Amino acid sequence: GEMAVALRGYQRAYRWDPSLPQPLGKIAPLALSLDRPAEAVRYSLLDAAAADPPLLRRLAFYQTEQQDWSGALRLYRLWLEKTPQANSASNAESLMRMMTRIEIGRLEYLTNQPTAASETFAKVQAELLDSASPDSSQSSLLERLTRVLGPSVPVTWEIAGRCHLEATPQNPRQIALARQAFEQMAFSPTAAQRANYWLAETLASEDKPFEAY
C-alpha cells in the first residue's frame, strides 16, 4: 500500500534498465492515481506502444487543461492510432473518434499547423456530411455531434474553415472545403452573420472582390 515508494522503485528500475517493459507499464497509471499527471504524461510518451488508450485520453485532456497543446496533440494522436476503427463500431465509439479528430484539428491549428489541420478537418467534413446524406444507413453522425457539442458546433465549423483558408499552399479543393464549412456554420442562427463574413473572405481569396463586397 505504499504507492509513492512503489512509484519511486519503478522509476529507478526503469532508469537502471530502460529495456525492461514491466516497470514502465506500471509507472503512468500509478503516477496518475497519486495525482501526479505530469509524470504520467512523461512516462506514457516514453512507452507509447504499451500505453493504455483510456489513460491516454485522460492525460490528453489534462495536457489540454494545462494549455500544453503539443503534448495534448501527441497523446490524442497516439490514442487514435491505438484504437483503430472497427467494422462494427458503435455509435458512441464513432462519435468519440470524431470528437477526437476535431480536437486534433483544433490543436494542430493552435500549434501553427494550418495545413495539417486542414487535412484533418477535410476528413472530418467528409465523414460528417456523408453520414448526413439521405443514402446513409446509420443515424446521422452530424446530428449526434450537434447534440453533444451544442453551441460549440458553429465554432468548430469556423475553425475548420479558417484552417482551409490559411493552409499553404491554398488550392481550389481547400477553398471549396472552407466554403462548405462556413455554409454549415451559417445554419446556426447565432453564427449566421459571422459565417457571412467568412464566406466573403472565401470569395476574396478566390479574387472575386465584387462578390465578396
Salt bridges, closest charged atoms under 4 A:
GLU39 OE2 - ARG36 NE 2.73
GLU103 OE2 - ARG106 NH2 2.77
GLU108 OE2 - ARG77 NH2 2.75
GLU119 OE2 - ARG173 NH1 3.16
GLU127 OE1 - ARG101 NH1 3.12
GLU158 OE2 - ARG194 NE 2.74
GLU206 OE1 - ARG179 NH2 2.27
